[in-house]
Amino acid sequence: MSARRPPRPKNLTSMKMLGKQLGAARRAAGLTQNSLAAAVRVDEETIASIEQGRRALKPDLAAVLDETLQTKGTLSAGVANLPDIDQFPMWAELYMEHEREAIALSWYDNAVVPGLLQTKAYAHALLSGRVPPYDSDELETKVAARIDRREILHRRVPPTLSFVVWEPALLMPTGGHEVRREQLGFLRECSELPCVSLQILPLNRTSHAGDAGPFTLLETPDHQHLAYTESQRGSQWVSDADEVSILTRRYAMLRTQALTIEDSRCLLDRLLGDP
């Protein structure tokens, strides 16, 4: 199985500084984010994300921006000198890169709430249970990074997001009663987002297509279809077309076996009403 490896993620503070530099150069040139995006042939969201430090500026785009904004190679030099960090293993870096750029994402989870739908307190409780444990600084960094990923939900043009969650993940008192209740409430809010389809796979099903564990399906902007799986022994990218097809068919079956979107909301309402 093969997978494309993007550049290692960059220091977030430096990314934000470079983003501010781009924003200043754009305004000095009298351009809006929309007009600059049109000039360099990218989405307005791409420019906005770079200026806000949420997306790394790639060398090829930096070169085009330097030429358009007449910044004399300043942005290219900034990209070349961004310090690398090693906050995440390579598989996580690769996943987050594709997740940020995906036009469609389908996610099945059977033990926890999917990462994109987690509250800060829930994420903190989950990551605090790691063995061996993270030190306090690393823990806070990883919690913040997980919560930052939620910006996908509120983009002006978000990807199509589909989630199937096995009911036991919602019954676990992760972090305690209040943390669980806050998490259920956030799930209920997310279920109303126009870009989100949230379905719950009920506990009373006698069999289902997800018994082999969680997985995620992604479609990239160039319509490449990829899958990602997790287990106790590690995580794996799947790019082989046959293997991706199998997981895609499993996900389609899971959606038929899960509650409808409306019934899933009703179940969340009932769980929120439990004492």
Secondary structure, 3 states (H helix, E strand, C coil): CCCCCCCCCECHHHHHHHHHHHHHHHHHCCCCHHHHHHHHCCCHHHHHHHHCCCCCCCHHHHHHHHHHHCCCCHHHHHHHCCCECCCCCHHHHHHHHHHHHCCEEEEEECCCCCHHHCCHHHHHHHHHCCCCCCCHHHHHHHHHHHHHHHHHHHCCCCCEEEEEEECHHHHCCCCCHHHHHHHHHHHHHHCCCCCEEEEEECCCCCCCCCCCCCEEEEECCCCCEEEEEEECCEEEEECCHHHHHHHHHHHHHHHHHCCCHHHHHHHHHHHHHCC
